[in-house]
Amino acid sequence: IAAALAIFCLGLASGWLIRPILPGSNAPGPATAELAIDAHRIYVSEKRHAVEVGVDEREHLISWLSKRVGYKLIAPDLSSKVFQLVGGRLLPGQGKAAAHFMYENEPGQRVTLYVVNNAQGRETAFRLVAQDDTQAFFWMDPNLGYALAGDIEENDLLAIARLVYDQSTTDTAAEP
């Protein structure tokens, strides 16, 4: 009886500990990725209204979104992966403001970066969420949650996500 009770308690504790990383849970990571995929699907097909603020107002865009999200943000330079910033917009993100940056390459493929304040301070490694042909790599840092969404090959999307990660970990600060 004692062994059965110990195994039951161990299983219960294990389930509680992995709950934040399970898809569909109320954890910020998967929910952020799902919101990012939804936003990606809606806005990448737009030609005239894909972004709210264009790249010609880059400084204003970053300043405005930083203020709304509550942290100094960057619009990562993805030119080494042949994607150029188109612009961005403000979106909702689980009851708080989220920044949405859009990038496009020469053939017209688009990827989007969704950034939200990570009030819980949870951290995660890169994880993949896929819905039909769209997928997103998401990760949580102590201050911000990120999801990079696209309809491109998984390895290409991961390479871009790593580039975003490398730039964001060196350039974000606590104050907008």
LOKESE-310623 format. One record per residue (C-alpha): residue in three letters; residue number from 0; x, y negated, z. Coordinates in nm, 4 decimals, always signed. Each point is the difference from the previous one (the first is absolute). Example, Ala and Ser with C-alpha at 12.3 -4.5 7.8 and 13.67 -1.06 7.14 Angstrom:
2
<rec marpa="Ala" mimi="0" px="+1.2300" py="+0.4500" pz="+0.7800"/>
<rec marpa="Ser" mimi="1" px="+0.1370" py="-0.3440" pz="-0.0660"/>
END
This chain:
176
<rec marpa="Ile" mimi="0" px="+0.0000" py="+0.0000" pz="+0.0000"/>
<rec marpa="Ala" mimi="1" px="+0.2831" py="-0.2384" pz="+0.0878"/>
<rec marpa="Ala" mimi="2" px="+0.1754" py="+0.0669" pz="-0.3317"/>
<rec marpa="Ala" mimi="3" px="-0.3222" py="-0.0564" pz="-0.1963"/>
<rec marpa="Leu" mimi="4" px="-0.0612" py="-0.3239" pz="+0.1893"/>
<rec marpa="Ala" mimi="5" px="+0.3575" py="-0.1150" pz="-0.0684"/>
<rec marpa="Ile" mimi="6" px="-0.0349" py="+0.0736" pz="-0.3735"/>
<rec marpa="Phe" mimi="7" px="-0.3329" py="-0.1839" pz="-0.0110"/>
<rec marpa="Cys" mimi="8" px="+0.1506" py="-0.3053" pz="+0.1741"/>
<rec marpa="Leu" mimi="9" px="+0.3010" py="+0.0061" pz="-0.2316"/>
<rec marpa="Gly" mimi="10" px="-0.2285" py="+0.0102" pz="-0.3051"/>
<rec marpa="Leu" mimi="11" px="-0.2110" py="-0.2833" pz="+0.1354"/>
<rec marpa="Ala" mimi="12" px="+0.3060" py="-0.2155" pz="+0.0708"/>
<rec marpa="Ser" mimi="13" px="+0.1475" py="+0.0752" pz="-0.3435"/>
<rec marpa="Gly" mimi="14" px="-0.3226" py="-0.0981" pz="-0.1716"/>
<rec marpa="Trp" mimi="15" px="-0.0125" py="-0.3258" pz="+0.1928"/>
<rec marpa="Leu" mimi="16" px="+0.3588" py="-0.0836" pz="-0.0914"/>
<rec marpa="Ile" mimi="17" px="-0.0373" py="+0.0607" pz="-0.3742"/>
<rec marpa="Arg" mimi="18" px="-0.3398" py="-0.1735" pz="-0.0200"/>
<rec marpa="Pro" mimi="19" px="+0.1498" py="-0.3342" pz="-0.1194"/>
<rec marpa="Ile" mimi="20" px="+0.1525" py="+0.1581" pz="-0.3113"/>
<rec marpa="Leu" mimi="21" px="-0.2950" py="+0.2062" pz="-0.1162"/>
<rec marpa="Pro" mimi="22" px="-0.1725" py="-0.1277" pz="-0.3167"/>
<rec marpa="Gly" mimi="23" px="-0.3400" py="-0.1499" pz="+0.0695"/>
<rec marpa="Ser" mimi="24" px="+0.0802" py="-0.0762" pz="+0.3626"/>
<rec marpa="Asn" mimi="25" px="-0.0417" py="-0.3463" pz="+0.1444"/>
<rec marpa="Ala" mimi="26" px="+0.3760" py="-0.0480" pz="-0.0014"/>
<rec marpa="Pro" mimi="27" px="+0.1197" py="-0.3162" pz="-0.1759"/>
<rec marpa="Gly" mimi="28" px="+0.2257" py="+0.1758" pz="-0.2519"/>
<rec marpa="Pro" mimi="29" px="-0.2436" py="+0.2168" pz="-0.1986"/>
<rec marpa="Ala" mimi="30" px="-0.2725" py="-0.2639" pz="+0.0213"/>
<rec marpa="Thr" mimi="31" px="+0.2445" py="-0.2616" pz="-0.1304"/>
<rec marpa="Ala" mimi="32" px="+0.0922" py="+0.2260" pz="-0.2906"/>
<rec marpa="Glu" mimi="33" px="-0.3655" py="+0.0619" pz="-0.0855"/>
<rec marpa="Leu" mimi="34" px="-0.0750" py="-0.3753" pz="+0.0053"/>
<rec marpa="Ala" mimi="35" px="+0.3079" py="-0.0591" pz="-0.2174"/>
<rec marpa="Ile" mimi="36" px="-0.1151" py="+0.2568" pz="-0.2550"/>
<rec marpa="Asp" mimi="37" px="-0.3479" py="-0.1538" pz="-0.0103"/>
<rec marpa="Ala" mimi="38" px="+0.1437" py="-0.3495" pz="-0.0524"/>
<rec marpa="His" mimi="39" px="+0.2431" py="+0.1306" pz="-0.2618"/>
<rec marpa="Arg" mimi="40" px="-0.2792" py="+0.1643" pz="-0.1985"/>
<rec marpa="Ile" mimi="41" px="-0.2152" py="-0.3120" pz="+0.0080"/>
<rec marpa="Tyr" mimi="42" px="+0.2604" py="-0.2587" pz="-0.0948"/>
<rec marpa="Val" mimi="43" px="+0.2417" py="+0.1721" pz="-0.2415"/>
<rec marpa="Ser" mimi="44" px="-0.2622" py="+0.0128" pz="-0.2721"/>
<rec marpa="Glu" mimi="45" px="-0.0629" py="-0.3743" pz="+0.0209"/>
<rec marpa="Lys" mimi="46" px="+0.1675" py="-0.2122" pz="-0.2660"/>
<rec marpa="Arg" mimi="47" px="-0.0942" py="-0.3567" pz="+0.0967"/>
<rec marpa="His" mimi="48" px="-0.0731" py="+0.0480" pz="+0.3713"/>
<rec marpa="Ala" mimi="49" px="+0.2524" py="+0.2636" pz="+0.1043"/>
<rec marpa="Val" mimi="50" px="+0.1480" py="-0.2347" pz="+0.2603"/>
<rec marpa="Glu" mimi="51" px="-0.1263" py="-0.2953" pz="+0.1967"/>
<rec marpa="Val" mimi="52" px="+0.3301" py="-0.1888" pz="-0.0036"/>
<rec marpa="Gly" mimi="53" px="+0.2384" py="+0.0477" pz="-0.2913"/>
<rec marpa="Val" mimi="54" px="+0.3766" py="+0.0404" pz="+0.0006"/>
<rec marpa="Asp" mimi="55" px="+0.0347" py="-0.3651" pz="-0.1085"/>
<rec marpa="Glu" mimi="56" px="-0.0966" py="-0.0861" pz="+0.3609"/>
<rec marpa="Arg" mimi="57" px="+0.2220" py="+0.2641" pz="+0.1614"/>
<rec marpa="Glu" mimi="58" px="+0.1112" py="-0.2070" pz="+0.3006"/>
<rec marpa="His" mimi="59" px="-0.3583" py="-0.1035" pz="+0.0796"/>
<rec marpa="Leu" mimi="60" px="-0.1198" py="+0.3604" pz="-0.0400"/>
<rec marpa="Ile" mimi="61" px="+0.2568" py="+0.1393" pz="+0.2426"/>
<rec marpa="Ser" mimi="62" px="-0.0483" py="-0.2807" pz="+0.2525"/>
<rec marpa="Trp" mimi="63" px="-0.3797" py="+0.0289" pz="-0.0087"/>
<rec marpa="Leu" mimi="64" px="-0.0073" py="+0.3796" pz="+0.0301"/>
<rec marpa="Ser" mimi="65" px="+0.2651" py="-0.0045" pz="+0.2744"/>
<rec marpa="Lys" mimi="66" px="-0.2097" py="-0.2408" pz="+0.2028"/>
<rec marpa="Arg" mimi="67" px="-0.3144" py="+0.2098" pz="-0.0432"/>
<rec marpa="Val" mimi="68" px="+0.1688" py="+0.3349" pz="+0.0756"/>
<rec marpa="Gly" mimi="69" px="+0.1939" py="-0.1464" pz="+0.2928"/>
<rec marpa="Tyr" mimi="70" px="+0.3537" py="+0.0930" pz="-0.1085"/>
<rec marpa="Lys" mimi="71" px="+0.2513" py="-0.1405" pz="-0.2422"/>
<rec marpa="Leu" mimi="72" px="-0.0516" py="+0.1997" pz="-0.3181"/>
<rec marpa="Ile" mimi="73" px="+0.2008" py="+0.0368" pz="-0.3153"/>
<rec marpa="Ala" mimi="74" px="-0.1059" py="+0.0851" pz="-0.3511"/>
<rec marpa="Pro" mimi="75" px="+0.2649" py="+0.2644" pz="-0.0666"/>
<rec marpa="Asp" mimi="76" px="+0.2102" py="-0.0267" pz="-0.3150"/>
<rec marpa="Leu" mimi="77" px="-0.0810" py="+0.3096" pz="-0.2047"/>
<rec marpa="Ser" mimi="78" px="+0.1804" py="-0.1100" pz="-0.3149"/>
<rec marpa="Ser" mimi="79" px="+0.2549" py="+0.2801" pz="+0.0372"/>
<rec marpa="Lys" mimi="80" px="-0.2967" py="+0.2370" pz="-0.0513"/>
<rec marpa="Val" mimi="81" px="-0.1216" py="-0.2213" pz="-0.2908"/>
<rec marpa="Phe" mimi="82" px="-0.3052" py="-0.1352" pz="+0.1836"/>
<rec marpa="Gln" mimi="83" px="-0.0566" py="-0.3747" pz="+0.0270"/>
<rec marpa="Leu" mimi="84" px="-0.2232" py="-0.1785" pz="+0.2498"/>
<rec marpa="Val" mimi="85" px="-0.3313" py="-0.1117" pz="-0.1505"/>
<rec marpa="Gly" mimi="86" px="-0.1309" py="-0.1612" pz="+0.3203"/>
<rec marpa="Gly" mimi="87" px="-0.2139" py="+0.0952" pz="+0.2945"/>
<rec marpa="Arg" mimi="88" px="-0.3129" py="-0.0456" pz="+0.2018"/>
<rec marpa="Leu" mimi="89" px="-0.1398" py="+0.0164" pz="+0.3501"/>
<rec marpa="Leu" mimi="90" px="-0.2053" py="+0.3107" pz="+0.0820"/>
<rec marpa="Pro" mimi="91" px="-0.1649" py="+0.1473" pz="+0.3080"/>
<rec marpa="Gly" mimi="92" px="+0.1817" py="+0.2774" pz="+0.1804"/>
<rec marpa="Gln" mimi="93" px="-0.1820" py="+0.1764" pz="+0.2841"/>
<rec marpa="Gly" mimi="94" px="-0.1294" py="-0.3205" pz="+0.1545"/>
<rec marpa="Lys" mimi="95" px="+0.3096" py="-0.2063" pz="-0.0704"/>
<rec marpa="Ala" mimi="96" px="+0.1587" py="-0.1782" pz="-0.2934"/>
<rec marpa="Ala" mimi="97" px="+0.2066" py="+0.1958" pz="-0.2515"/>
<rec marpa="Ala" mimi="98" px="+0.2349" py="-0.1231" pz="-0.2703"/>
<rec marpa="His" mimi="99" px="-0.0280" py="+0.1545" pz="-0.3447"/>
<rec marpa="Phe" mimi="100" px="+0.2869" py="-0.0513" pz="-0.2464"/>
<rec marpa="Met" mimi="101" px="-0.0283" py="+0.1163" pz="-0.3597"/>
<rec marpa="Tyr" mimi="102" px="+0.2900" py="+0.0923" pz="-0.2289"/>
<rec marpa="Glu" mimi="103" px="+0.0003" py="+0.0882" pz="-0.3696"/>
<rec marpa="Asn" mimi="104" px="+0.2533" py="+0.1490" pz="-0.2414"/>
<rec marpa="Glu" mimi="105" px="+0.0425" py="-0.0675" pz="-0.3730"/>
<rec marpa="Pro" mimi="106" px="-0.2411" py="+0.2745" pz="-0.1179"/>
<rec marpa="Gly" mimi="107" px="-0.2647" py="-0.1422" pz="+0.2353"/>
<rec marpa="Gln" mimi="108" px="+0.0118" py="+0.2578" pz="+0.2796"/>
<rec marpa="Arg" mimi="109" px="-0.0736" py="-0.1526" pz="+0.3393"/>
<rec marpa="Val" mimi="110" px="+0.0879" py="+0.0836" pz="+0.3569"/>
<rec marpa="Thr" mimi="111" px="-0.1365" py="-0.1786" pz="+0.3036"/>
<rec marpa="Leu" mimi="112" px="+0.1397" py="-0.0546" pz="+0.3466"/>
<rec marpa="Tyr" mimi="113" px="-0.2464" py="-0.0280" pz="+0.2864"/>
<rec marpa="Val" mimi="114" px="+0.1400" py="-0.1407" pz="+0.3259"/>
<rec marpa="Val" mimi="115" px="-0.1888" py="-0.0227" pz="+0.3292"/>
<rec marpa="Asn" mimi="116" px="+0.0862" py="-0.0916" pz="+0.3576"/>
<rec marpa="Asn" mimi="117" px="+0.0765" py="+0.3136" pz="+0.2022"/>
<rec marpa="Ala" mimi="118" px="-0.1334" py="-0.1151" pz="+0.3369"/>
<rec marpa="Gln" mimi="119" px="+0.0376" py="+0.3489" pz="+0.1512"/>
<rec marpa="Gly" mimi="120" px="+0.3732" py="-0.0016" pz="-0.0716"/>
<rec marpa="Arg" mimi="121" px="-0.0110" py="+0.3594" pz="-0.1224"/>
<rec marpa="Glu" mimi="122" px="+0.2739" py="+0.1163" pz="-0.2305"/>
<rec marpa="Thr" mimi="123" px="-0.0183" py="+0.2630" pz="-0.2706"/>
<rec marpa="Ala" mimi="124" px="+0.2260" py="+0.1342" pz="-0.2674"/>
<rec marpa="Phe" mimi="125" px="-0.1071" py="-0.0152" pz="-0.3650"/>
<rec marpa="Arg" mimi="126" px="-0.3172" py="+0.1939" pz="-0.0626"/>
<rec marpa="Leu" mimi="127" px="-0.1966" py="+0.0539" pz="-0.3185"/>
<rec marpa="Val" mimi="128" px="-0.3750" py="-0.0344" pz="-0.0457"/>
<rec marpa="Ala" mimi="129" px="-0.1541" py="+0.0789" pz="-0.3380"/>
<rec marpa="Gln" mimi="130" px="-0.3485" py="-0.0579" pz="-0.1377"/>
<rec marpa="Asp" mimi="131" px="-0.0537" py="+0.1227" pz="-0.3548"/>
<rec marpa="Asp" mimi="132" px="+0.2730" py="-0.1606" pz="-0.2175"/>
<rec marpa="Thr" mimi="133" px="+0.0932" py="-0.2672" pz="+0.2541"/>
<rec marpa="Gln" mimi="134" px="+0.2437" py="+0.0631" pz="+0.2799"/>
<rec marpa="Ala" mimi="135" px="+0.1539" py="-0.2095" pz="+0.2730"/>
<rec marpa="Phe" mimi="136" px="+0.3070" py="+0.0367" pz="+0.2139"/>
<rec marpa="Phe" mimi="137" px="-0.0593" py="-0.1553" pz="+0.3383"/>
<rec marpa="Trp" mimi="138" px="+0.2126" py="-0.0603" pz="+0.3050"/>
<rec marpa="Met" mimi="139" px="-0.0322" py="-0.1905" pz="+0.3232"/>
<rec marpa="Asp" mimi="140" px="+0.2708" py="-0.2121" pz="+0.1551"/>
<rec marpa="Pro" mimi="141" px="-0.0268" py="-0.1473" pz="+0.3507"/>
<rec marpa="Asn" mimi="142" px="-0.1592" py="-0.3220" pz="-0.1343"/>
<rec marpa="Leu" mimi="143" px="-0.1479" py="+0.0748" pz="-0.3410"/>
<rec marpa="Gly" mimi="144" px="-0.1661" py="+0.2801" pz="-0.1914"/>
<rec marpa="Tyr" mimi="145" px="+0.0743" py="+0.0442" pz="-0.3701"/>
<rec marpa="Ala" mimi="146" px="-0.1631" py="+0.1943" pz="-0.2813"/>
<rec marpa="Leu" mimi="147" px="+0.1351" py="+0.0018" pz="-0.3541"/>
<rec marpa="Ala" mimi="148" px="-0.2644" py="+0.1229" pz="-0.2451"/>
<rec marpa="Gly" mimi="149" px="+0.0254" py="+0.0895" pz="-0.3656"/>
<rec marpa="Asp" mimi="150" px="-0.0997" py="+0.2262" pz="-0.2833"/>
<rec marpa="Ile" mimi="151" px="+0.3585" py="+0.0966" pz="-0.0794"/>
<rec marpa="Glu" mimi="152" px="+0.2105" py="+0.3096" pz="+0.0603"/>
<rec marpa="Glu" mimi="153" px="+0.0438" py="+0.0857" pz="+0.3682"/>
<rec marpa="Asn" mimi="154" px="+0.3826" py="-0.0140" pz="-0.0160"/>
<rec marpa="Asp" mimi="155" px="-0.0092" py="-0.3441" pz="-0.1654"/>
<rec marpa="Leu" mimi="156" px="-0.2467" py="-0.1278" pz="+0.2599"/>
<rec marpa="Leu" mimi="157" px="+0.2179" py="+0.1371" pz="+0.2803"/>
<rec marpa="Ala" mimi="158" px="+0.3086" py="-0.1728" pz="-0.1443"/>
<rec marpa="Ile" mimi="159" px="-0.1889" py="-0.3309" pz="-0.0056"/>
<rec marpa="Ala" mimi="160" px="-0.1293" py="+0.0595" pz="+0.3540"/>
<rec marpa="Arg" mimi="161" px="+0.3576" py="+0.0532" pz="+0.1207"/>
<rec marpa="Leu" mimi="162" px="+0.1033" py="-0.3251" pz="-0.1675"/>
<rec marpa="Val" mimi="163" px="-0.2863" py="-0.1834" pz="+0.1735"/>
<rec marpa="Tyr" mimi="164" px="+0.0945" py="+0.1624" pz="+0.3311"/>
<rec marpa="Asp" mimi="165" px="+0.3654" py="-0.1006" pz="-0.0338"/>
<rec marpa="Gln" mimi="166" px="-0.0911" py="-0.3618" pz="-0.0725"/>
<rec marpa="Ser" mimi="167" px="-0.2759" py="-0.0287" pz="+0.2583"/>
<rec marpa="Thr" mimi="168" px="+0.2012" py="+0.1333" pz="+0.2929"/>
<rec marpa="Thr" mimi="169" px="+0.2647" py="-0.2653" pz="-0.0472"/>
<rec marpa="Asp" mimi="170" px="-0.2237" py="-0.2976" pz="-0.0804"/>
<rec marpa="Thr" mimi="171" px="-0.3004" py="+0.0034" pz="+0.2364"/>
<rec marpa="Ala" mimi="172" px="-0.0175" py="-0.1942" pz="+0.3223"/>
<rec marpa="Ala" mimi="173" px="-0.2571" py="-0.0323" pz="+0.2755"/>
<rec marpa="Glu" mimi="174" px="-0.1129" py="-0.3536" pz="-0.0805"/>
<rec marpa="Pro" mimi="175" px="-0.1586" py="-0.1073" pz="-0.3296"/>
END
